[in-house]
């Protein structure tokens, strides 16, 4: 009788271990583990996209100013601002690469202000950069290229670095109308 009970217990245990309910639990656990390993977190996706999608032109944006509102020629309508480049020397150029924005005084490349970590999106002709304090909207308003910058949120105060409303790329800058500082003694 004792052998029959032991054999019956073993058969019951063996059948219980092979039941469909147990197999489903094992499959669910395995599939969950695979999903966690295969799908990156949203932060990883965002960082990967932002590094790949930042326009190369944004690596060096230089400030320009609206000189002749009525001109239809972009290179005469916008140009290098005399005051910020010659007199007060307080304009800031902008560099956006990977996860960093750098504001640099146009007269002193060692005078910088860095903003690390931001998210961004591109919508048609707008690039929107977001930090916890501000939103920077760069809108391409001309194919030359000319970008208009709008800063929303907390006021950005940079010592000796004034932010222009308009920017262009460094390689395009020579095409714009230029005010020569000449022998200016300001």
Buried (B, 14 or more C-beta within 10 A) or exposed (E): EEEEEEEEEEEEEEEEEEEEEEEEEEEEEEEEEEEEEEEEEEEEEBBEBBEEEBBEBBBBBBBBBBBEEEBEEBBEBBBBBBBBBBEEBBBBBBBBEEBEBBBBBBBEEEBBBEBEEBBBEEEEEBBBBBBEEBBBBBBBBBEBBBBBBEBEEEEBEBEBBBBBEBBBBEEBBEEBBEBEEEEEEE
